[in-house]
Amino acid sequence: MKIYKELAILFAIAIVGEAISYVLPFDFPGTIIALILLLILLLTHIIKDESIKTTGDFLLNNMALFFIPATVGLIEHLELLKSTWWKIVLISFISFLLVFVASGYTVLLIQKVMNKRGTK
């Protein structure tokens, strides 16, 4: 019964995210809005970590299953990929570098802030 409650919480947040996305005057993914809402709810302790832990752990442990539909979609458009593969590889490499550098600087910034506060 606990898992049903946890799933209901996560689905409710997802539905609210999609609803907000629907009423916005510009395109913005409802899934991203739902993730931001979940983050806010967790940070403000409106939702406790324990209230979604079991289902969250299950979803994270089985995340590979969620990539199967995307992979099938890529296989369906193999001809398009064959003609533009080098652009995809270039964009992926540049994106990787940008995320790598941004993550590194974020960690350095957080370390500096935590050292100033005296916490480790």
LOKOL-921811 format. One record per residue: residue in three letters; x, y negated, z negated of N, C-alpha, C in turn. Coordinates in steps of 0.001 Angstrom, whole numbers, padded with zeros to 6 digits, always signed. Layout:
% residues N
ALAXYZXYZXYZ...
//
This chain:
% residues 120
MET+000817+001191+000000+000000+000000+000000+000862-001258+000000LYS+002054-001173-000634+002949-002319-000690+003403-002731+000708ILE+003670-001735+001546+004130-002031+002903+003060-002772+003690TYR+001795-002408+003504+000705-003104+004196+000636-004566+003760LYS+000840-004816+002487+000832-006188+001978+001982-006985+002580GLU+003169-006371+002622+004334-007045+003191+004133-007331+004676LEU+003616-006348+005404+003336-006551+006828+002299-007647+007033ALA+001283-007685+006182+000255-008716+006281+000861-010105+006086ILE+001781-010232+005139+002446-011519+004911+003233-011934+006146LEU+004027-011006+006688+004849-011324+007863+003990-011621+009092PHE+002927-010846+009298+002046-011103+010435+001301-012425+010282ALA+000898-012756+009073+000211-014026+008841+001128-015199+009174ILE+002388-015102+008761+003349-016158+009078+003562-016235+010580ALA+003626-015089+011247+003795-015073+012703+002594-015706+013405ILE+001406-015419+012922+000194-015990+013521+000151-017500+013313VAL+000515-017955+012119+000551-019399+011859+001580-020073+012769GLY+002731-019437+012950+003749-019974+013858+003237-020090+015282GLU+002534-019073+015749+001961-019111+017093+000876-020190+017202ALA+000077-020348+016151-000977-021372+016163-000374-022771+016224ILE+000674-022985+015439+001348-024293+015475+001931-024529+016860SER+002535-023513+017438+003104-023633+018779+002032-023984+019807TYR+000853-023421+019631-000249-023651+020567-000727-025105+020543VAL-000734-025727+019364-001262-027090+019257-000202-028163+019491LEU+001059-027784+019550+002097-028777+019818+001962-029311+021242PRO+002268-030600+021439+002147-031174+022792+003299-030778+023729PHE+004245-029999+023233+005368-029544+024055+005572-028055+023803ASP+006290-027406+024710+006526-025966+024571+007595-025702+023523PHE+007257-024880+022556+008202-024448+021524+007760-023060+021081PRO+008694-022102+021037+008308-020722+020723+007701-020583+019328GLY+006555-019925+019268+005898-019683+017998+006717-018801+017078THR+007524-017916+017657+008358-017043+016830+009410-017839+016071ILE+009963-018854+016720+010956-019700+016053+010287-020509+014947ILE+009109-021027+015219+008366-021761+014197+008070-020842+013012ALA+007690-019604+013290+007400-018646+012219+008650-018365+011390LEU+009798-018237+012047+011041-018014+011302+011376-019209+010409ILE+011162-020412+010928+011407-021613+010130+010442-021667+008948LEU+009182-021337+009200+008201-021296+008110+008599-020273+007045LEU+009016-019092+007478+009439-018060+006537+010637-018534+005726LEU+011589-019177+006381+012749-019711+005671+012327-020725+004615ILE+011443-021643+004995+010961-022654+004044+010236-021993+002874LEU+009383-021029+003178+008641-020343+002118+009566-019580+001176LEU+010631-018995+001723+011584-018280+000874+012436-019249+000045LEU+012862-020354+000654+013685-021319-000073+012913-022017-001186THR+011637-022234-000977+010815-022896-001996+010229-021902-002994HIS+010552-020624-002826+010094-019547-003705+008571-019394-003719ILE+007914-019880-002677+006487-019605-002524+006310-018119-002228ILE+007219-017595-001411+007292-016149-001172+008600-015674-001785LYS+008517-014673-002626+009706-014094-003258+010343-013077-002312ASP+011655-012957-002397+012373-011994-001559+011795-010589-001701GLU+011460-010232-002913+010968-008882-003190+009633-008598-002519SER+008877-009655-002216+007545-009442-001653+007574-009030-000177ILE+008742-009128+000475+008850-008687+001872+010087-007820+002099LYS+010761-007435+001016+012035-006722+001127+011926-005367+001828THR+010985-004540+001442+010893-003186+002009+010641-003235+003514THR+009667-004022+003905+009352-004127+005329+010468-004829+006096GLY+011029-005869+005508+012143-006574+006153+013331-005668+006371ASP+013678-004870+005362+014779-003913+005506+014482-002888+006591PHE+013247-002399+006632+012872-001431+007657+013018-002032+009057LEU+012521-003247+009231+012603-003897+010543+014046-004161+010947LEU+014875-004581+009997+016287-004819+010309+017024-003518+010634ASN+016726-002470+009901+017392-001189+010149+017006-000573+011487ASN+015850-000918+012010+015371-000355+013275+015327-001398+014393MET+016132-002413+014272+016104-003515+015223+016427-003073+016657ALA+017262-002055+016791+017637-001592+018127+016419-001176+018948LEU+015390-000667+018309+014175-000256+019025+013472-001432+019702PHE+013633-002625+019138+012959-003793+019692+013623-004300+020965PHE+014831-003814+021280+015522-004226+022498+015196-003328+023687ILE+014497-002229+023467+014163-001315+024561+013287-001993+025618PRO+012218-002718+025260+011416-003381+026300+012215-004409+027104ALA+013102-005135+026445+013922-006118+027160+014863-005427+028140THR+015417-004300+027732+016313-003551+028611+015560-003004+029819VAL+014364-002507+029603+013544-002019+030715+013224-003164+031669GLY+012940-004335+031113+012677-005512+031953+013878-005878+032802LEU+015075-005761+032230+016286-006043+033004+016458-005032+034130ILE+016190-003782+033844+016338-002746+034874+015348-002976+036015GLU+014159-003473+035694+013162-003744+036734+013619-004855+037676HIS+014473-005750+037211+014954-006872+038029+016437-006710+038374LEU+016847-005484+038612+018249-005191+038884+018763-005899+040139GLU+017949-006017+041161+018383-006682+042397+018718-008154+042140LEU+017904-008818+041359+018170-010215+041015+019453-010324+040198LEU+019661-009383+039299+020868-009399+038476+022128-009157+039309LYS+022017-008307+040307+023178-008026+041160+023650-009273+041889SER+022730-010140+042261+023121-011329+043018+023591-012476+042120THR+023272-012433+040850+023644-013539+039962+024423-013088+038732TRP+025026-011906+038761+025684-011364+037584+026804-012251+037080TRP+027578-012849+037990+028717-013654+037559+028265-014913+036814LYS+027112-015476+037201+026587-016638+036480+026169-016250+035068ILE+025556-015090+034965+025113-014600+033647+026312-014341+032748VAL+027354-013727+033290+028560-013445+032506+029221-014753+032079LEU+029315-015725+032979+029926-017018+032662+029145-017741+031565ILE+027844-017806+031714+027004-018468+030709+027093-017739+029371SER+027108-016419+029402+027219-015640+028162+028556-015911+027472PHE+029627-015981+028240+030949-016228+027661+031032-017627+027058ILE+030543-018621+027779+030554-019992+027258+029685-020096+026011SER+028517-019474+026040+027636-019482+024867+028307-018806+023682PHE+028979-017692+023935+029696-016985+022876+030745-017888+022242LEU+031514-018560+023074+032554-019450+022549+031954-020585+021717LEU+030886-021192+022214+030247-022282+021479+029704-021812+020132VAL+029053-020657+020113+028512-020121+018859+029652-019746+017915PHE+030721-019193+018446+031875-018799+017635+032500-020017+016964VAL+032714-021075+017728+033309-022303+017187+032360-022966+016195ALA+031088-023062+016554+030109-023681+015652+029993-022903+014348SER+030009-021592+014421+029936-020768+013202+031166-020972+012331GLY+032323-021027+012952+033558-021247+012201+033553-022577+011475TYR+033169-023645+012191+033112-024964+011553+032031-025035+010476THR+030934-024321+010665+029884-024288+009650+030398-023630+008375VAL+031123-022533+008520+031690-021851+007350+032692-022763+006646LEU+033536-023444+007410+034493-024367+006800+033783-025491+006047LEU+032740-026035+006638+031986-027099+005999+031338-026617+004706ILE+030748-025447+004743+030111-024892+003545+031158-024626+002467GLN+032333-024133+002852+033394-023898+001872+033839-025204+001222LYS+033970-026272+002019+034360-027569+001461+033311-028080+000486VAL+032042-027966+000852+030970-028426-000026+030953-027620-001319MET+031120-026319-001211+031087-025478-002409+032318-025739-003284ASN+033466-026009-002685+034658-026325-003475+034504-027652-004207LYS+033848-028630-003581+033607-029919-004235+032660-029759-005416ARG+031703-028847-005292+030751-028596-006380+031366-027727-007477GLY+032469-027078-007165+033110-026228-008161+032573-024819-008204THR+031792-024427-007182+031267-023065-007126+032013-022281-006075LYS+032027-020974-006249+032728-020132-005263+031861-019019-004795
//
